Amino acid sequence: MNNKPDYIVKTVKNIEGKNKWTDIGVAYTNQGGSVTAYLSALPLNDKIILIPTKSG
């Protein structure tokens, strides 16, 4: 596994009409093409978003 993550894991919540983005983990692409995510927090809603890093 590469030390630099391929993705930043985020969640988004609408607060007073504005989207609030929060980083909640990182994710790595595996040799077979699947993705493993490591979360430091759980989203309050049911959605997580994977944002590719510049190096990913």
The first five atom37 places (N, CA, C, CB, O) and aatype in JSON, in Angstrom:
{
  "aatype": [12, 2, 2, 11, 14, 3, 18, 9, 19, 11, 16, 19, 11, 2, 9, 6, 7, 11, 2, 11, 17, 16, 3, 9, 7, 19, 0, 18, 16, 2, 5, 7, 7, 15, 19, 16, 0, 18, 10, 15, 0, 10, 14, 10, 2, 3, 11, 9, 9, 10, 9, 14, 16, 11, 15, 7],
  "atom_mask": [
    [1, 1, 1, 1, 1],
    [1, 1, 1, 1, 1],
    [1, 1, 1, 1, 1],
    [1, 1, 1, 1, 1],
    [1, 1, 1, 1, 1],
    [1, 1, 1, 1, 1],
    [1, 1, 1, 1, 1],
    [1, 1, 1, 1, 1],
    [1, 1, 1, 1, 1],
    [1, 1, 1, 1, 1],
    [1, 1, 1, 1, 1],
    [1, 1, 1, 1, 1],
    [1, 1, 1, 1, 1],
    [1, 1, 1, 1, 1],
    [1, 1, 1, 1, 1],
    [1, 1, 1, 1, 1],
    [1, 1, 1, 0, 1],
    [1, 1, 1, 1, 1],
    [1, 1, 1, 1, 1],
    [1, 1, 1, 1, 1],
    [1, 1, 1, 1, 1],
    [1, 1, 1, 1, 1],
    [1, 1, 1, 1, 1],
    [1, 1, 1, 1, 1],
    [1, 1, 1, 0, 1],
    [1, 1, 1, 1, 1],
    [1, 1, 1, 1, 1],
    [1, 1, 1, 1, 1],
    [1, 1, 1, 1, 1],
    [1, 1, 1, 1, 1],
    [1, 1, 1, 1, 1],
    [1, 1, 1, 0, 1],
    [1, 1, 1, 0, 1],
    [1, 1, 1, 1, 1],
    [1, 1, 1, 1, 1],
    [1, 1, 1, 1, 1],
    [1, 1, 1, 1, 1],
    [1, 1, 1, 1, 1],
    [1, 1, 1, 1, 1],
    [1, 1, 1, 1, 1],
    [1, 1, 1, 1, 1],
    [1, 1, 1, 1, 1],
    [1, 1, 1, 1, 1],
    [1, 1, 1, 1, 1],
    [1, 1, 1, 1, 1],
    [1, 1, 1, 1, 1],
    [1, 1, 1, 1, 1],
    [1, 1, 1, 1, 1],
    [1, 1, 1, 1, 1],
    [1, 1, 1, 1, 1],
    [1, 1, 1, 1, 1],
    [1, 1, 1, 1, 1],
    [1, 1, 1, 1, 1],
    [1, 1, 1, 1, 1],
    [1, 1, 1, 1, 1],
    [1, 1, 1, 0, 1]
  ],
  "atom_positions": [
    [[0.85, -1.18, 0.0], [0.0, 0.0, 0.0], [0.89, 1.24, 0.0], [-0.96, 0.0, 1.22], [1.86, 1.32, 0.75]],
    [[0.55, 2.18, -0.83], [1.24, 3.46, -0.91], [0.95, 4.26, 0.36], [0.81, 4.25, -2.18], [-0.15, 4.18, 0.91]],
    [[1.93, 5.03, 0.84], [1.72, 5.85, 2.03], [0.83, 7.05, 1.77], [3.05, 6.32, 2.58], [0.17, 7.53, 2.69]],
    [[0.79, 7.53, 0.53], [-0.04, 8.69, 0.2], [-1.41, 8.2, -0.26], [0.63, 9.57, -0.89], [-1.49, 7.37, -1.16]],
    [[-2.48, 8.71, 0.35], [-3.81, 8.24, -0.05], [-4.17, 8.69, -1.46], [-4.86, 8.76, 0.93], [-3.73, 9.73, -1.93]],
    [[-4.99, 7.86, -2.12], [-5.5, 8.2, -3.45], [-6.72, 9.1, -3.37], [-5.84, 6.92, -4.23], [-7.03, 9.83, -4.31]],
    [[-7.41, 9.04, -2.23], [-8.64, 9.81, -2.04], [-8.69, 10.39, -0.63], [-9.88, 8.93, -2.29], [-8.13, 9.83, 0.31]],
    [[-9.35, 11.52, -0.51], [-9.75, 12.06, 0.79], [-11.24, 11.73, 0.92], [-9.47, 13.63, 0.91], [-12.02, 11.98, 0.0]],
    [[-11.62, 11.18, 2.05], [-13.02, 10.83, 2.29], [-13.68, 12.0, 3.02], [-13.14, 9.49, 3.13], [-13.2, 12.46, 4.06]],
    [[-14.79, 12.47, 2.46], [-15.5, 13.62, 3.02], [-16.98, 13.29, 3.18], [-15.32, 14.86, 2.13], [-17.49, 12.35, 2.57]],
    [[-17.63, 14.07, 3.99], [-19.08, 14.04, 4.07], [-19.56, 15.48, 3.94], [-19.58, 13.38, 5.41], [-18.82, 16.42, 4.23]],
    [[-20.78, 15.64, 3.51], [-21.33, 16.99, 3.33], [-22.7, 17.05, 3.98], [-21.42, 17.37, 1.81], [-23.51, 16.13, 3.88]],
    [[-22.95, 18.17, 4.65], [-24.23, 18.38, 5.31], [-24.68, 19.8, 5.02], [-24.14, 18.12, 6.85], [-23.88, 20.74, 5.08]],
    [[-25.96, 19.96, 4.72], [-26.51, 21.29, 4.45], [-26.91, 21.93, 5.77], [-27.73, 21.21, 3.48], [-27.77, 21.42, 6.49]],
    [[-26.27, 23.06, 6.08], [-26.56, 23.8, 7.3], [-26.97, 25.22, 6.91], [-25.34, 23.81, 8.27], [-26.17, 25.98, 6.36]],
    [[-28.21, 25.56, 7.21], [-28.75, 26.89, 6.92], [-28.53, 27.29, 5.46], [-28.11, 27.93, 7.83], [-28.17, 28.43, 5.16]],
    [[-28.76, 26.33, 4.56], [-28.67, 26.61, 3.13], [-27.27, 26.55, 2.55], [0.0, 0.0, 0.0], [-27.09, 26.8, 1.35]],
    [[-26.27, 26.23, 3.36], [-24.9, 26.14, 2.87], [-24.36, 24.74, 3.12], [-23.99, 27.2, 3.54], [-24.64, 24.14, 4.16]],
    [[-23.59, 24.22, 2.16], [-22.99, 22.91, 2.32], [-21.74, 23.0, 3.19], [-22.65, 22.29, 0.96], [-20.86, 23.81, 2.93]],
    [[-21.68, 22.16, 4.21], [-20.54, 22.08, 5.12], [-19.81, 20.77, 4.85], [-20.98, 22.19, 6.62], [-20.35, 19.7, 5.12]],
    [[-18.59, 20.85, 4.3], [-17.79, 19.68, 3.97], [-16.84, 19.37, 5.13], [-17.0, 19.9, 2.66], [-16.21, 20.27, 5.68]],
    [[-16.75, 18.08, 5.49], [-15.89, 17.67, 6.59], [-15.06, 16.46, 6.15], [-16.71, 17.33, 7.85], [-15.61, 15.49, 5.63]],
    [[-13.74, 16.53, 6.34], [-12.87, 15.38, 6.08], [-13.09, 14.35, 7.17], [-11.36, 15.81, 6.02], [-13.06, 14.67, 8.36]],
    [[-13.33, 13.08, 6.76], [-13.55, 12.03, 7.75], [-12.65, 10.82, 7.55], [-15.0, 11.59, 7.71], [-12.79, 9.82, 8.26]],
    [[-11.72, 10.89, 6.6], [-10.82, 9.76, 6.41], [-10.04, 9.85, 5.11], [0.0, 0.0, 0.0], [-10.04, 10.86, 4.42]],
    [[-9.37, 8.73, 4.81], [-8.6, 8.6, 3.57], [-8.91, 7.25, 2.95], [-7.06, 8.75, 3.84], [-9.43, 6.35, 3.61]],
    [[-8.58, 7.11, 1.66], [-8.84, 5.84, 0.96], [-7.71, 5.55, -0.01], [-10.2, 5.88, 0.22], [-7.07, 6.46, -0.55]],
    [[-7.47, 4.26, -0.23], [-6.41, 3.79, -1.1], [-6.98, 2.83, -2.14], [-5.29, 3.1, -0.28], [-7.88, 2.05, -1.83]],
    [[-6.46, 2.89, -3.36], [-6.84, 1.95, -4.4], [-5.99, 0.7, -4.26], [-6.67, 2.58, -5.82], [-4.76, 0.79, -4.14]],
    [[-6.62, -0.46, -4.27], [-5.93, -1.74, -4.15], [-5.48, -2.23, -5.53], [-6.82, -2.79, -3.48], [-5.91, -1.7, -6.55]],
    [[-4.63, -3.24, -5.54], [-4.1, -3.77, -6.81], [-5.21, -4.24, -7.74], [-3.15, -4.92, -6.53], [-5.08, -4.08, -8.95]],
    [[-6.27, -4.81, -7.22], [-7.36, -5.31, -8.04], [-8.34, -4.25, -8.49], [0.0, 0.0, 0.0], [-9.29, -4.54, -9.21]],
    [[-8.11, -2.99, -8.07], [-8.99, -1.9, -8.47], [-10.03, -1.51, -7.44], [0.0, 0.0, 0.0], [-10.7, -0.49, -7.59]],
    [[-10.18, -2.32, -6.38], [-11.13, -1.94, -5.33], [-10.52, -0.82, -4.47], [-11.5, -3.17, -4.44], [-9.33, -0.51, -4.6]],
    [[-11.32, -0.23, -3.62], [-10.87, 0.88, -2.79], [-11.12, 0.53, -1.32], [-11.6, 2.21, -3.18], [-12.19, 0.05, -0.97]],
    [[-10.11, 0.78, -0.48], [-10.24, 0.6, 0.96], [-10.23, 1.97, 1.62], [-9.11, -0.3, 1.52], [-9.31, 2.76, 1.39]],
    [[-11.24, 2.24, 2.45], [-11.34, 3.53, 3.14], [-11.08, 3.34, 4.62], [-12.73, 4.18, 2.91], [-11.52, 2.36, 5.23]],
    [[-10.35, 4.27, 5.2], [-10.07, 4.31, 6.63], [-10.74, 5.57, 7.17], [-8.52, 4.29, 6.93], [-10.35, 6.69, 6.84]],
    [[-11.74, 5.38, 8.03], [-12.52, 6.5, 8.54], [-12.09, 6.85, 9.96], [-14.02, 6.18, 8.5], [-11.9, 5.97, 10.79]],
    [[-11.94, 8.15, 10.22], [-11.66, 8.62, 11.57], [-12.93, 9.14, 12.24], [-10.58, 9.73, 11.54], [-12.93, 9.45, 13.43]],
    [[-14.01, 9.22, 11.47], [-15.32, 9.63, 11.98], [-16.38, 9.03, 11.08], [-15.45, 11.2, 12.04], [-16.09, 8.63, 9.95]],
    [[-17.6, 8.97, 11.57], [-18.72, 8.47, 10.78], [-19.61, 9.63, 10.38], [-19.52, 7.39, 11.56], [-19.82, 10.55, 11.17]],
    [[-20.15, 9.6, 9.15], [-21.02, 10.69, 8.73], [-22.35, 10.65, 9.49], [-21.28, 10.63, 7.21], [-22.82, 9.58, 9.88]],
    [[-22.94, 11.81, 9.69], [-24.25, 11.88, 10.35], [-25.36, 11.48, 9.39], [-24.5, 13.29, 10.88], [-26.43, 11.05, 9.82]],
    [[-25.1, 11.62, 8.09], [-26.08, 11.18, 7.09], [-25.59, 9.86, 6.49], [-26.29, 12.27, 5.98], [-24.72, 9.21, 7.07]],
    [[-26.12, 9.48, 5.37], [-25.77, 8.19, 4.77], [-24.82, 8.33, 3.59], [-27.01, 7.46, 4.34], [-24.74, 7.42, 2.76]],
    [[-24.12, 9.46, 3.48], [-23.31, 9.69, 2.29], [-21.86, 10.01, 2.64], [-23.9, 10.83, 1.47], [-21.58, 10.82, 3.52]],
    [[-20.93, 9.34, 1.91], [-19.52, 9.72, 1.93], [-19.1, 9.99, 0.5], [-18.63, 8.61, 2.6], [-19.62, 9.39, -0.44]],
    [[-18.15, 10.89, 0.34], [-17.67, 11.28, -0.98], [-16.17, 11.05, -1.02], [-18.02, 12.78, -1.31], [-15.45, 11.44, -0.1]],
    [[-15.69, 10.41, -2.1], [-14.26, 10.19, -2.29], [-13.76, 11.24, -3.27], [-13.96, 8.74, -2.8], [-14.19, 11.27, -4.42]],
    [[-12.84, 12.08, -2.83], [-12.27, 13.13, -3.65], [-10.85, 12.71, -4.0], [-12.29, 14.52, -2.92], [-10.03, 12.53, -3.1]],
    [[-10.52, 12.55, -5.3], [-9.15, 12.16, -5.66], [-8.14, 13.21, -5.19], [-9.04, 11.96, -7.18], [-8.38, 14.41, -5.29]],
    [[-7.01, 12.73, -4.67], [-5.93, 13.64, -4.31], [-5.18, 14.01, -5.58], [-4.98, 13.0, -3.26], [-5.33, 13.36, -6.61]],
    [[-4.37, 15.04, -5.5], [-3.59, 15.46, -6.67], [-2.61, 14.39, -7.09], [-2.86, 16.76, -6.38], [-2.28, 14.27, -8.27]],
    [[-2.12, 13.6, -6.11], [-1.16, 12.53, -6.44], [-1.86, 11.24, -6.84], [-0.25, 12.28, -5.26], [-1.22, 10.34, -7.39]],
    [[-3.19, 11.14, -6.55], [-3.93, 9.91, -6.8], [-4.44, 9.74, -8.19], [0.0, 0.0, 0.0], [-5.08, 8.74, -8.49]]
  ]
}
